[in-house]
Amino acid sequence: MAAPTDILYKYFSDFTPEQQVQWAGLEALYKEWNEKINVISRKDIDSLYEKHVLHSLSIAAAFDFEPGTEIIDIGTGGGFPGIPLAIFFPKVNFLLADSIAKKLKVVDAVAGGIGLKNISTLHTRAEEIKNRKFDFAVSRAVAPLKELWTWARPLLRTKPVSPESEHKPGLICLKGGDLAKEIQESGTRPRMMEITDLFQEDSFREKYLLYVSR
């Protein structure tokens, strides 16, 4: 019988034993906490690994973050894409921010339950964060690109982690649907990737990864 996590191993193969245990632990924790605080729609909880975890990992398929990189997840909700990315990149530091405290309670419980050491949470709006800088901001279906870029830009460093870095500091966001008007209104020129170019599942049709560099 196929394990729920098999869909991750279809695309990624070099997980450590610790990561394998962490992936496997997500389902029970999210199901338990989702009963108390709804962070994932009831119809999606049974496809947690495809629609939430793998979707978040499209960022990992397109970007290789160097150890020591600092990333903020703006409007993390139940911890996406931050928690899957923190499991995938154990040497990268993540700050998961959200304006709704009860959602962060779920994030803290899930992260604690699987022993994630490289994330912290902050109950705040992104635009209220001062005196902190990050190498990347990530976000998943939180707000229009114009607003996301307004929030993210002041939080981003101007130079990459190292001279060899493949990508400059920037905003990486997951979005769906027809984005032409939204991109035009944002005044940015994002690099745009179709997630179906990375993962073949039908659920990722018309879903995109956008990268706006600083």
TIRO-2110 file (N, C-alpha, C; in Angstrom, 1 decimal):
// TIRO-2110
0.8, -1.2, 0.0, N, 1, A
0.0, 0.0, 0.0, CA, 1, A
0.9, 1.2, 0.0, C, 1, A
0.5, 2.2, -0.8, N, 2, A
1.3, 3.4, -0.9, CA, 2, A
1.2, 4.3, 0.3, C, 2, A
2.3, 4.8, 0.7, N, 3, A
2.3, 5.7, 1.9, CA, 3, A
2.0, 7.1, 1.4, C, 3, A
1.3, 8.0, 2.3, N, 4, A
1.0, 9.3, 1.8, CA, 4, A
2.2, 10.1, 1.4, C, 4, A
3.4, 9.8, 2.0, N, 5, A
4.6, 10.6, 1.7, CA, 5, A
5.2, 10.2, 0.3, C, 5, A
4.7, 9.1, -0.3, N, 6, A
5.4, 8.6, -1.5, CA, 6, A
5.5, 9.7, -2.6, C, 6, A
4.5, 10.6, -2.6, N, 7, A
4.5, 11.6, -3.7, CA, 7, A
5.7, 12.5, -3.5, C, 7, A
6.3, 12.7, -2.3, N, 8, A
7.5, 13.5, -2.1, CA, 8, A
8.7, 12.8, -2.7, C, 8, A
8.7, 11.4, -2.5, N, 9, A
9.8, 10.6, -3.0, CA, 9, A
9.8, 10.4, -4.5, C, 9, A
8.7, 10.7, -5.1, N, 10, A
8.6, 10.7, -6.6, CA, 10, A
9.5, 11.7, -7.2, C, 10, A
9.7, 12.9, -6.5, N, 11, A
10.5, 14.0, -7.0, CA, 11, A
11.8, 14.2, -6.3, C, 11, A
11.9, 13.8, -5.1, N, 12, A
13.1, 14.0, -4.3, CA, 12, A
13.5, 12.7, -3.7, C, 12, A
14.9, 12.5, -3.6, N, 13, A
15.3, 11.2, -3.2, CA, 13, A
16.3, 11.1, -2.1, C, 13, A
17.0, 12.3, -1.8, N, 14, A
18.1, 12.2, -0.9, CA, 14, A
17.8, 12.8, 0.5, C, 14, A
16.7, 12.3, 1.1, N, 15, A
16.4, 12.8, 2.4, CA, 15, A
17.2, 11.9, 3.5, C, 15, A
17.6, 12.6, 4.5, N, 16, A
18.2, 11.9, 5.7, CA, 16, A
17.2, 11.1, 6.4, C, 16, A
17.6, 10.2, 7.3, N, 17, A
16.6, 9.5, 8.1, CA, 17, A
15.8, 10.4, 9.0, C, 17, A
16.4, 11.5, 9.5, N, 18, A
15.6, 12.5, 10.3, CA, 18, A
14.6, 13.2, 9.5, C, 18, A
14.9, 13.6, 8.2, N, 19, A
13.9, 14.2, 7.4, CA, 19, A
12.8, 13.3, 7.1, C, 19, A
13.1, 12.0, 6.8, N, 20, A
12.1, 11.0, 6.5, CA, 20, A
11.1, 10.9, 7.6, C, 20, A
11.6, 10.9, 8.9, N, 21, A
10.7, 10.8, 10.0, CA, 21, A
9.9, 12.1, 10.2, C, 21, A
10.5, 13.2, 9.9, N, 22, A
9.8, 14.5, 9.9, CA, 22, A
8.6, 14.6, 8.9, C, 22, A
8.9, 14.2, 7.7, N, 23, A
7.9, 14.2, 6.6, CA, 23, A
6.7, 13.3, 7.1, C, 23, A
7.0, 12.1, 7.6, N, 24, A
6.0, 11.2, 8.0, CA, 24, A
5.1, 11.7, 9.1, C, 24, A
5.8, 12.5, 10.0, N, 25, A
5.1, 13.0, 11.2, CA, 25, A
4.1, 14.1, 10.9, C, 25, A
4.2, 14.7, 9.8, N, 26, A
3.3, 15.9, 9.5, CA, 26, A
1.8, 15.5, 9.5, C, 26, A
1.5, 14.4, 8.9, N, 27, A
0.0, 14.1, 8.7, CA, 27, A
-0.7, 14.0, 10.0, C, 27, A
-0.3, 13.2, 11.0, N, 28, A
-1.0, 13.1, 12.2, CA, 28, A
-1.1, 14.4, 13.0, C, 28, A
0.0, 15.2, 13.0, N, 29, A
0.0, 16.4, 13.7, CA, 29, A
-1.0, 17.4, 13.1, C, 29, A
-1.0, 17.5, 11.7, N, 30, A
-1.9, 18.5, 11.1, CA, 30, A
-3.4, 18.0, 11.2, C, 30, A
-3.6, 16.7, 11.2, N, 31, A
-5.0, 16.2, 11.3, CA, 31, A
-5.5, 16.5, 12.8, C, 31, A
-4.6, 16.3, 13.7, N, 32, A
-5.0, 16.6, 15.1, CA, 32, A
-5.2, 18.0, 15.4, C, 32, A
-4.3, 18.9, 14.9, N, 33, A
-4.5, 20.3, 15.2, CA, 33, A
-5.6, 21.0, 14.3, C, 33, A
-5.8, 20.4, 13.1, N, 34, A
-6.8, 21.0, 12.2, CA, 34, A
-8.2, 20.8, 12.8, C, 34, A
-8.4, 19.8, 13.7, N, 35, A
-9.7, 19.6, 14.3, CA, 35, A
-9.9, 20.8, 15.3, C, 35, A
-8.8, 21.3, 15.9, N, 36, A
-9.0, 22.4, 16.9, CA, 36, A
-9.0, 23.8, 16.3, C, 36, A
-8.0, 24.0, 15.4, N, 37, A
-7.9, 25.3, 14.7, CA, 37, A
-7.8, 25.0, 13.2, C, 37, A
-8.7, 25.5, 12.5, N, 38, A
-8.8, 25.1, 11.1, CA, 38, A
-7.8, 25.9, 10.2, C, 38, A
-6.7, 25.3, 9.8, N, 39, A
-5.7, 26.0, 9.0, CA, 39, A
-5.7, 25.4, 7.6, C, 39, A
-6.3, 24.2, 7.4, N, 40, A
-6.3, 23.6, 6.1, CA, 40, A
-7.8, 23.2, 5.8, C, 40, A
-8.3, 23.4, 4.6, N, 41, A
-9.7, 23.1, 4.4, CA, 41, A
-9.9, 21.6, 4.6, C, 41, A
-11.1, 21.3, 5.0, N, 42, A
-11.5, 19.9, 5.3, CA, 42, A
-11.3, 19.0, 4.1, C, 42, A
-11.6, 19.5, 2.9, N, 43, A
-11.5, 18.7, 1.7, CA, 43, A
-10.0, 18.5, 1.3, C, 43, A
-9.1, 19.3, 1.8, N, 44, A
-7.7, 19.2, 1.4, CA, 44, A
-6.8, 18.4, 2.4, C, 44, A
-7.3, 18.2, 3.6, N, 45, A
-6.5, 17.6, 4.6, CA, 45, A
-6.0, 16.2, 4.2, C, 45, A
-6.9, 15.5, 3.4, N, 46, A
-6.5, 14.2, 3.0, CA, 46, A
-5.5, 14.2, 1.9, C, 46, A
-5.3, 15.3, 1.2, N, 47, A
-4.2, 15.4, 0.2, CA, 47, A
-3.2, 16.4, 0.7, C, 47, A
-2.9, 16.4, 2.0, N, 48, A
-1.9, 17.3, 2.6, CA, 48, A
-0.6, 17.2, 1.9, C, 48, A
-0.1, 16.0, 1.6, N, 49, A
1.3, 15.9, 1.0, CA, 49, A
1.4, 16.5, -0.4, C, 49, A
0.3, 16.3, -1.2, N, 50, A
0.3, 16.8, -2.6, CA, 50, A
0.0, 18.3, -2.6, C, 50, A
-1.1, 18.7, -2.0, N, 51, A
-1.6, 20.1, -2.2, CA, 51, A
-0.9, 21.1, -1.3, C, 51, A
-0.3, 20.7, -0.3, N, 52, A
0.3, 21.6, 0.6, CA, 52, A
1.8, 21.4, 0.7, C, 52, A
2.3, 20.2, 1.0, N, 53, A
3.7, 19.9, 1.2, CA, 53, A
4.4, 20.0, -0.1, C, 53, A
4.0, 19.2, -1.1, N, 54, A
4.7, 19.2, -2.4, CA, 54, A
4.6, 20.6, -3.1, C, 54, A
3.4, 21.2, -3.0, N, 55, A
3.2, 22.6, -3.5, CA, 55, A
4.3, 23.5, -2.9, C, 55, A
4.5, 23.5, -1.6, N, 56, A
5.5, 24.3, -1.0, CA, 56, A
6.9, 24.0, -1.5, C, 56, A
7.1, 22.7, -1.7, N, 57, A
8.5, 22.2, -2.2, CA, 57, A
8.8, 22.6, -3.6, C, 57, A
7.8, 23.1, -4.4, N, 58, A
8.2, 23.6, -5.7, CA, 58, A
9.2, 24.7, -5.6, C, 58, A
9.3, 25.4, -4.5, N, 59, A
10.3, 26.4, -4.2, CA, 59, A
11.7, 25.7, -4.1, C, 59, A
11.7, 24.6, -3.4, N, 60, A
12.9, 23.8, -3.3, CA, 60, A
13.4, 23.2, -4.6, C, 60, A
12.5, 22.9, -5.5, N, 61, A
12.8, 22.4, -6.8, CA, 61, A
13.5, 23.4, -7.7, C, 61, A
13.2, 24.7, -7.4, N, 62, A
13.6, 25.8, -8.3, CA, 62, A
14.8, 26.6, -7.7, C, 62, A
14.9, 26.5, -6.3, N, 63, A
15.9, 27.3, -5.6, CA, 63, A
16.7, 26.4, -4.7, C, 63, A
18.0, 26.6, -4.7, N, 64, A
18.9, 25.9, -3.7, CA, 64, A
19.4, 26.9, -2.7, C, 64, A
18.8, 27.0, -1.5, N, 65, A
19.3, 27.9, -0.6, CA, 65, A
20.5, 27.5, 0.2, C, 65, A
21.5, 28.4, 0.3, N, 66, A
22.8, 28.0, 0.9, CA, 66, A
22.6, 28.0, 2.4, C, 66, A
23.4, 27.2, 3.1, N, 67, A
23.4, 27.2, 4.6, CA, 67, A
23.6, 28.6, 5.1, C, 67, A
22.9, 28.9, 6.2, N, 68, A
23.0, 30.3, 6.8, CA, 68, A
22.0, 31.3, 6.2, C, 68, A
21.4, 30.9, 5.0, N, 69, A
20.4, 31.8, 4.4, CA, 69, A
19.2, 32.1, 5.4, C, 69, A
18.8, 33.3, 5.4, N, 70, A
17.6, 33.7, 6.3, CA, 70, A
16.4, 34.0, 5.5, C, 70, A
15.3, 33.4, 5.8, N, 71, A
14.1, 33.5, 5.0, CA, 71, A
12.9, 33.8, 5.9, C, 71, A
12.1, 34.8, 5.4, N, 72, A
10.8, 35.1, 6.1, CA, 72, A
9.6, 34.5, 5.3, C, 72, A
8.7, 33.8, 6.0, N, 73, A
7.5, 33.4, 5.3, CA, 73, A
6.4, 34.3, 5.7, C, 73, A
5.9, 35.1, 4.8, N, 74, A
5.0, 36.2, 5.1, CA, 74, A
3.5, 35.6, 5.0, C, 74, A
2.8, 35.7, 6.1, N, 75, A
1.4, 35.2, 6.1, CA, 75, A
1.5, 33.7, 6.1, C, 75, A
2.2, 33.1, 6.9, N, 76, A
2.5, 31.6, 6.8, CA, 76, A
1.2, 30.8, 7.0, C, 76, A
0.2, 31.3, 7.7, N, 77, A
-1.0, 30.5, 8.0, CA, 77, A
-0.7, 29.3, 8.8, C, 77, A
-1.0, 28.1, 8.3, N, 78, A
-0.7, 26.9, 9.0, CA, 78, A
0.8, 26.4, 8.8, C, 78, A
1.6, 27.2, 8.2, N, 79, A
3.0, 26.9, 8.1, CA, 79, A
3.5, 26.5, 6.7, C, 79, A
2.8, 27.0, 5.7, N, 80, A
3.1, 26.8, 4.3, CA, 80, A
3.5, 28.1, 3.6, C, 80, A
4.6, 28.1, 2.9, N, 81, A
5.5, 27.0, 2.6, CA, 81, A
6.6, 26.8, 3.6, C, 81, A
6.6, 27.5, 4.7, N, 82, A
7.7, 27.6, 5.7, CA, 82, A
8.1, 26.2, 6.3, C, 82, A
7.1, 25.5, 6.8, N, 83, A
7.5, 24.2, 7.5, CA, 83, A
8.1, 23.2, 6.5, C, 83, A
7.5, 22.9, 5.3, N, 84, A
8.2, 22.0, 4.4, CA, 84, A
9.6, 22.5, 4.0, C, 84, A
9.7, 23.8, 3.7, N, 85, A
11.0, 24.3, 3.3, CA, 85, A
12.0, 24.1, 4.5, C, 85, A
11.6, 24.3, 5.7, N, 86, A
12.5, 24.2, 6.9, CA, 86, A
13.0, 22.7, 7.0, C, 86, A
12.1, 21.8, 6.7, N, 87, A
12.5, 20.4, 6.8, CA, 87, A
13.5, 20.1, 5.6, C, 87, A
13.2, 20.6, 4.5, N, 88, A
14.1, 20.4, 3.3, CA, 88, A
15.4, 21.0, 3.4, C, 88, A
15.5, 22.2, 4.0, N, 89, A
16.7, 22.9, 4.2, CA, 89, A
17.1, 23.1, 5.7, C, 89, A
17.6, 22.1, 6.3, N, 90, A
17.8, 22.1, 7.8, CA, 90, A
18.9, 23.2, 8.2, C, 90, A
19.7, 23.6, 7.3, N, 91, A
20.7, 24.6, 7.7, CA, 91, A
20.4, 26.0, 7.3, C, 91, A
19.1, 26.2, 6.9, N, 92, A
18.6, 27.6, 6.6, CA, 92, A
17.6, 28.0, 7.7, C, 92, A
17.7, 29.3, 8.1, N, 93, A
16.8, 29.8, 9.2, CA, 93, A
15.6, 30.4, 8.6, C, 93, A
14.4, 30.0, 9.2, N, 94, A
13.1, 30.5, 8.8, CA, 94, A
12.4, 31.3, 9.9, C, 94, A
11.8, 32.4, 9.5, N, 95, A
10.9, 33.1, 10.4, CA, 95, A
9.5, 33.1, 9.8, C, 95, A
8.6, 32.4, 10.5, N, 96, A
7.2, 32.3, 10.0, CA, 96, A
6.4, 33.3, 10.7, C, 96, A
5.9, 34.3, 9.9, N, 97, A
5.1, 35.4, 10.4, CA, 97, A
3.7, 35.3, 10.0, C, 97, A
2.8, 35.7, 10.9, N, 98, A
1.4, 35.8, 10.6, CA, 98, A
0.7, 36.7, 11.6, C, 98, A
-0.4, 37.4, 11.1, N, 99, A
-1.1, 38.3, 12.0, CA, 99, A
-2.1, 37.6, 12.8, C, 99, A
-2.3, 36.3, 12.6, N, 100, A
-3.3, 35.6, 13.4, CA, 100, A
-2.6, 34.6, 14.3, C, 100, A
-2.7, 34.9, 15.6, N, 101, A
-1.9, 34.1, 16.6, CA, 101, A
-2.3, 32.7, 16.7, C, 101, A
-3.6, 32.3, 16.5, N, 102, A
-3.9, 30.9, 16.7, CA, 102, A
-3.3, 30.0, 15.6, C, 102, A
-3.1, 30.6, 14.4, N, 103, A
-2.5, 29.8, 13.3, CA, 103, A
-1.0, 29.5, 13.7, C, 103, A
-0.4, 30.5, 14.4, N, 104, A
1.0, 30.2, 14.8, CA, 104, A
1.1, 29.2, 15.9, C, 104, A
0.0, 29.0, 16.6, N, 105, A
0.0, 28.0, 17.7, CA, 105, A
0.1, 26.6, 17.0, C, 105, A
-0.6, 26.5, 15.8, N, 106, A
-0.5, 25.2, 15.1, CA, 106, A
0.9, 25.0, 14.5, C, 106, A
1.5, 26.1, 14.0, N, 107, A
2.8, 26.0, 13.4, CA, 107, A
3.8, 25.6, 14.5, C, 107, A
3.7, 26.2, 15.7, N, 108, A
4.7, 25.9, 16.8, CA, 108, A
4.5, 24.5, 17.2, C, 108, A
3.2, 24.0, 17.3, N, 109, A
3.0, 22.6, 17.7, CA, 109, A
3.5, 21.6, 16.7, C, 109, A
3.3, 21.9, 15.4, N, 110, A
3.8, 21.0, 14.4, CA, 110, A
5.3, 21.0, 14.4, C, 110, A
5.9, 22.1, 14.4, N, 111, A
7.4, 22.2, 14.4, CA, 111, A
8.0, 21.5, 15.6, C, 111, A
7.4, 21.7, 16.8, N, 112, A
7.8, 21.1, 18.0, CA, 112, A
7.7, 19.6, 17.9, C, 112, A
6.5, 19.2, 17.3, N, 113, A
6.2, 17.7, 17.3, CA, 113, A
7.2, 16.9, 16.4, C, 113, A
7.7, 17.6, 15.4, N, 114, A
8.7, 16.9, 14.5, CA, 114, A
10.1, 17.3, 14.8, C, 114, A
10.3, 18.1, 15.8, N, 115, A
11.7, 18.5, 16.2, CA, 115, A
12.4, 19.4, 15.3, C, 115, A
11.7, 20.3, 14.7, N, 116, A
12.3, 21.3, 13.8, CA, 116, A
13.0, 22.4, 14.6, C, 116, A
14.3, 22.6, 14.4, N, 117, A
15.1, 23.5, 15.2, CA, 117, A
15.3, 24.8, 14.4, C, 117, A
15.1, 24.9, 13.2, N, 118, A
15.5, 26.0, 12.4, CA, 118, A
14.4, 27.0, 12.0, C, 118, A
13.3, 27.0, 12.8, N, 119, A
12.2, 27.9, 12.5, CA, 119, A
11.9, 28.7, 13.8, C, 119, A
11.5, 29.9, 13.7, N, 120, A
10.8, 30.7, 14.8, CA, 120, A
9.6, 31.3, 14.2, C, 120, A
8.7, 31.7, 15.1, N, 121, A
7.4, 32.3, 14.7, CA, 121, A
7.3, 33.7, 15.2, C, 121, A
6.6, 34.6, 14.5, N, 122, A
6.4, 35.9, 15.0, CA, 122, A
4.9, 36.4, 14.7, C, 122, A
4.2, 36.8, 15.7, N, 123, A
2.8, 37.2, 15.5, CA, 123, A
2.9, 38.7, 15.2, C, 123, A
2.8, 39.0, 13.9, N, 124, A
2.9, 40.4, 13.4, CA, 124, A
2.4, 40.4, 12.0, C, 124, A
2.2, 41.6, 11.5, N, 125, A
2.0, 41.9, 10.1, CA, 125, A
3.4, 42.2, 9.5, C, 125, A
3.6, 41.8, 8.3, N, 126, A
5.0, 41.9, 7.7, CA, 126, A
5.4, 43.4, 7.6, C, 126, A
4.4, 44.3, 7.4, N, 127, A
4.8, 45.7, 7.3, CA, 127, A
5.2, 46.3, 8.6, C, 127, A
4.9, 45.6, 9.7, N, 128, A
5.3, 46.1, 11.0, CA, 128, A
6.7, 45.7, 11.5, C, 128, A
7.3, 44.8, 10.7, N, 129, A
8.6, 44.3, 11.1, CA, 129, A
9.7, 45.3, 10.9, C, 129, A
10.5, 45.7, 11.9, N, 130, A
11.5, 46.7, 11.7, CA, 130, A
12.9, 46.1, 12.2, C, 130, A
13.9, 46.6, 11.6, N, 131, A
15.3, 46.2, 12.1, CA, 131, A
15.6, 44.8, 11.9, C, 131, A
15.0, 44.1, 10.9, N, 132, A
15.3, 42.8, 10.5, CA, 132, A
15.5, 42.7, 9.0, C, 132, A
16.5, 41.9, 8.6, N, 133, A
16.7, 41.8, 7.1, CA, 133, A
16.8, 40.3, 6.8, C, 133, A
16.4, 39.9, 5.6, N, 134, A
16.3, 38.5, 5.2, CA, 134, A
16.9, 38.4, 3.8, C, 134, A
17.3, 37.2, 3.4, N, 135, A
17.8, 37.0, 2.1, CA, 135, A
16.7, 36.7, 1.1, C, 135, A
15.6, 36.1, 1.6, N, 136, A
14.4, 35.9, 0.7, CA, 136, A
13.2, 36.0, 1.6, C, 136, A
12.1, 36.4, 0.9, N, 137, A
10.7, 36.3, 1.5, CA, 137, A
10.0, 35.3, 0.7, C, 137, A
9.2, 34.4, 1.3, N, 138, A
8.4, 33.5, 0.6, CA, 138, A
7.0, 33.7, 1.0, C, 138, A
6.0, 33.3, 0.2, N, 139, A
4.6, 33.5, 0.5, CA, 139, A
3.8, 32.6, -0.4, C, 139, A
2.6, 32.2, 0.1, N, 140, A
1.7, 31.3, -0.6, CA, 140, A
0.3, 31.9, -0.6, C, 140, A
-0.1, 32.4, -1.7, N, 141, A
-1.5, 32.9, -1.9, CA, 141, A
-2.0, 33.7, -0.7, C, 141, A
-1.2, 34.8, -0.4, N, 142, A
-1.6, 35.6, 0.8, CA, 142, A
-2.2, 36.9, 0.3, C, 142, A
-1.7, 37.6, -0.7, N, 143, A
-2.1, 38.9, -1.1, CA, 143, A
-1.7, 39.1, -2.5, C, 143, A
-2.2, 40.2, -3.2, N, 144, A
-1.8, 40.5, -4.5, CA, 144, A
-0.3, 40.8, -4.5, C, 144, A
0.3, 40.6, -5.7, N, 145, A
1.8, 40.8, -5.8, CA, 145, A
2.2, 42.2, -5.4, C, 145, A
1.4, 43.2, -5.8, N, 146, A
1.8, 44.6, -5.5, CA, 146, A
2.0, 44.7, -4.0, C, 146, A
1.0, 44.2, -3.2, N, 147, A
1.1, 44.3, -1.7, CA, 147, A
2.3, 43.5, -1.2, C, 147, A
2.4, 42.3, -1.7, N, 148, A
3.5, 41.4, -1.2, CA, 148, A
4.9, 42.0, -1.4, C, 148, A
5.1, 42.6, -2.6, N, 149, A
6.3, 43.3, -2.9, CA, 149, A
6.5, 44.5, -2.0, C, 149, A
5.5, 45.2, -1.7, N, 150, A
5.6, 46.4, -0.8, CA, 150, A
6.0, 46.0, 0.6, C, 150, A
5.5, 44.8, 1.0, N, 151, A
5.9, 44.4, 2.4, CA, 151, A
7.3, 43.7, 2.4, C, 151, A
7.6, 43.0, 1.3, N, 152, A
8.8, 42.2, 1.3, CA, 152, A
10.0, 43.1, 1.1, C, 152, A
9.9, 44.0, 0.2, N, 153, A
11.1, 44.7, -0.3, CA, 153, A
11.9, 45.4, 0.8, C, 153, A
11.3, 46.1, 1.8, N, 154, A
12.1, 46.7, 2.9, CA, 154, A
12.8, 45.6, 3.8, C, 154, A
12.3, 44.4, 3.7, N, 155, A
12.9, 43.3, 4.6, CA, 155, A
14.0, 42.6, 4.0, C, 155, A
14.3, 42.9, 2.7, N, 156, A
15.3, 42.1, 2.0, CA, 156, A
16.7, 42.8, 2.0, C, 156, A
17.7, 42.0, 2.1, N, 157, A
19.1, 42.5, 2.0, CA, 157, A
19.3, 42.9, 0.6, C, 157, A
20.3, 43.7, 0.4, N, 158, A
20.6, 44.2, -1.0, CA, 158, A
21.7, 43.3, -1.7, C, 158, A
22.4, 42.5, -0.9, N, 159, A
23.4, 41.6, -1.5, CA, 159, A
23.2, 40.1, -1.1, C, 159, A
23.5, 39.2, -2.0, N, 160, A
23.3, 37.8, -1.8, CA, 160, A
24.2, 37.3, -0.6, C, 160, A
23.8, 36.1, -0.2, N, 161, A
24.5, 35.5, 0.9, CA, 161, A
26.0, 35.4, 0.6, C, 161, A
26.4, 35.0, -0.6, N, 162, A
27.8, 34.9, -1.0, CA, 162, A
27.9, 35.3, -2.5, C, 162, A
29.1, 35.7, -2.9, N, 163, A
29.3, 36.1, -4.3, CA, 163, A
28.9, 35.0, -5.3, C, 163, A
28.9, 33.7, -4.8, N, 164, A
28.6, 32.6, -5.8, CA, 164, A
27.1, 32.3, -5.8, C, 164, A
26.3, 33.1, -5.0, N, 165, A
24.9, 32.8, -5.0, CA, 165, A
24.2, 32.9, -6.3, C, 165, A
23.4, 31.9, -6.6, N, 166, A
22.8, 31.9, -7.9, CA, 166, A
21.7, 32.9, -8.1, C, 166, A
21.0, 33.3, -6.9, N, 167, A
19.9, 34.2, -7.0, CA, 167, A
20.2, 35.4, -6.0, C, 167, A
19.8, 36.6, -6.5, N, 168, A
19.8, 37.7, -5.6, CA, 168, A
18.7, 37.6, -4.6, C, 168, A
18.8, 38.4, -3.5, N, 169, A
17.7, 38.4, -2.5, CA, 169, A
16.4, 38.8, -3.3, C, 169, A
15.3, 38.2, -2.8, N, 170, A
14.0, 38.6, -3.5, CA, 170, A
12.8, 37.9, -2.9, C, 170, A
11.7, 38.1, -3.5, N, 171, A
10.4, 37.5, -3.1, CA, 171, A
10.1, 36.3, -4.0, C, 171, A
9.8, 35.2, -3.3, N, 172, A
9.4, 34.0, -4.0, CA, 172, A
8.0, 33.7, -3.6, C, 172, A
7.0, 33.7, -4.5, N, 173, A
5.6, 33.5, -4.1, CA, 173, A
4.9, 32.4, -4.9, C, 173, A
4.0, 31.7, -4.3, N, 174, A
3.2, 30.7, -5.0, CA, 174, A
1.8, 31.3, -5.3, C, 174, A
1.4, 31.3, -6.5, N, 175, A
0.1, 31.8, -6.9, CA, 175, A
-0.6, 31.0, -8.0, C, 175, A
-1.9, 31.3, -8.2, N, 176, A
-2.6, 30.5, -9.2, CA, 176, A
-3.5, 31.4, -10.0, C, 176, A
-3.9, 30.8, -11.2, N, 177, A
-4.9, 31.5, -12.0, CA, 177, A
-4.2, 32.5, -13.0, C, 177, A
-5.0, 33.4, -13.6, N, 178, A
-4.5, 34.3, -14.6, CA, 178, A
-3.9, 35.5, -13.8, C, 178, A
-2.6, 35.7, -13.9, N, 179, A
-1.9, 36.6, -13.1, CA, 179, A
-1.5, 37.9, -13.9, C, 179, A
-1.9, 38.0, -15.2, N, 180, A
-1.4, 39.1, -16.0, CA, 180, A
-1.7, 40.5, -15.4, C, 180, A
-3.0, 40.7, -15.0, N, 181, A
-3.4, 42.0, -14.5, CA, 181, A
-2.7, 42.3, -13.1, C, 181, A
-2.6, 41.2, -12.3, N, 182, A
-1.9, 41.4, -11.0, CA, 182, A
-0.4, 41.7, -11.2, C, 182, A
0.2, 41.1, -12.1, N, 183, A
1.6, 41.4, -12.4, CA, 183, A
1.8, 42.8, -12.9, C, 183, A
0.9, 43.2, -13.8, N, 184, A
1.0, 44.5, -14.4, CA, 184, A
0.8, 45.6, -13.3, C, 184, A
-0.2, 45.4, -12.4, N, 185, A
-0.5, 46.4, -11.4, CA, 185, A
0.6, 46.4, -10.3, C, 185, A
1.4, 45.4, -10.2, N, 186, A
2.5, 45.3, -9.2, CA, 186, A
3.7, 46.2, -9.6, C, 186, A
3.8, 46.5, -10.9, N, 187, A
5.0, 47.3, -11.3, CA, 187, A
6.3, 46.5, -11.3, C, 187, A
6.2, 45.1, -11.1, N, 188, A
7.4, 44.3, -11.0, CA, 188, A
7.5, 43.5, -12.3, C, 188, A
8.7, 42.9, -12.5, N, 189, A
8.8, 42.0, -13.6, CA, 189, A
9.3, 40.6, -13.1, C, 189, A
8.4, 39.9, -12.6, N, 190, A
8.9, 38.6, -12.0, CA, 190, A
9.3, 37.6, -13.0, C, 190, A
10.2, 36.7, -12.6, N, 191, A
10.5, 35.5, -13.3, CA, 191, A
9.4, 34.5, -12.9, C, 191, A
8.7, 33.9, -13.9, N, 192, A
7.5, 33.1, -13.6, CA, 192, A
7.8, 31.7, -14.1, C, 192, A
7.5, 30.7, -13.3, N, 193, A
7.6, 29.3, -13.6, CA, 193, A
6.3, 28.6, -13.4, C, 193, A
5.9, 27.7, -14.3, N, 194, A
4.7, 26.9, -14.1, CA, 194, A
5.1, 25.7, -13.3, C, 194, A
4.3, 25.4, -12.3, N, 195, A
4.6, 24.3, -11.3, CA, 195, A
4.5, 23.0, -12.1, C, 195, A
3.7, 22.9, -13.1, N, 196, A
3.6, 21.6, -13.8, CA, 196, A
4.9, 21.3, -14.6, C, 196, A
5.8, 22.3, -14.7, N, 197, A
7.1, 22.0, -15.3, CA, 197, A
8.0, 21.3, -14.3, C, 197, A
7.7, 21.4, -13.0, N, 198, A
8.4, 20.8, -11.9, CA, 198, A
7.8, 19.5, -11.5, C, 198, A
6.5, 19.5, -11.3, N, 199, A
5.7, 18.4, -10.8, CA, 199, A
4.5, 18.2, -11.8, C, 199, A
4.3, 16.9, -12.1, N, 200, A
3.3, 16.6, -13.2, CA, 200, A
1.9, 16.5, -12.7, C, 200, A
1.6, 16.6, -11.4, N, 201, A
0.2, 16.4, -10.9, CA, 201, A
-0.8, 17.4, -11.5, C, 201, A
-1.9, 16.9, -11.8, N, 202, A
-3.0, 17.7, -12.4, CA, 202, A
-3.4, 18.9, -11.5, C, 202, A
-3.3, 18.7, -10.1, N, 203, A
-3.7, 19.7, -9.2, CA, 203, A
-2.8, 21.0, -9.3, C, 203, A
-1.7, 20.9, -10.0, N, 204, A
-0.8, 22.1, -10.1, CA, 204, A
-1.0, 22.8, -11.4, C, 204, A
-2.0, 22.5, -12.2, N, 205, A
-2.3, 23.2, -13.4, CA, 205, A
-2.7, 24.7, -13.1, C, 205, A
-2.2, 25.6, -13.9, N, 206, A
-2.5, 27.0, -13.6, CA, 206, A
-2.0, 27.5, -12.3, C, 206, A
-0.9, 26.8, -11.8, N, 207, A
-0.3, 27.3, -10.5, CA, 207, A
1.2, 27.7, -10.9, C, 207, A
1.6, 28.8, -10.3, N, 208, A
2.9, 29.4, -10.7, CA, 208, A
3.8, 29.7, -9.5, C, 208, A
5.1, 29.8, -9.8, N, 209, A
6.1, 30.2, -8.9, CA, 209, A
6.6, 31.5, -9.4, C, 209, A
6.5, 32.6, -8.7, N, 210, A
7.0, 33.9, -9.1, CA, 210, A
8.2, 34.4, -8.3, C, 210, A
9.2, 34.9, -8.9, N, 211, A
10.4, 35.4, -8.2, CA, 211, A
10.7, 36.8, -8.7, C, 211, A
10.7, 37.7, -7.7, N, 212, A
11.0, 39.1, -7.9, CA, 212, A
12.3, 39.4, -7.2, C, 212, A
13.3, 39.8, -7.9, N, 213, A
14.6, 40.0, -7.3, CA, 213, A
14.7, 41.5, -6.8, C, 213, A
15.5, 41.7, -5.7, N, 214, A
15.6, 43.0, -5.1, CA, 214, A
16.3, 43.9, -6.0, C, 214, A
END
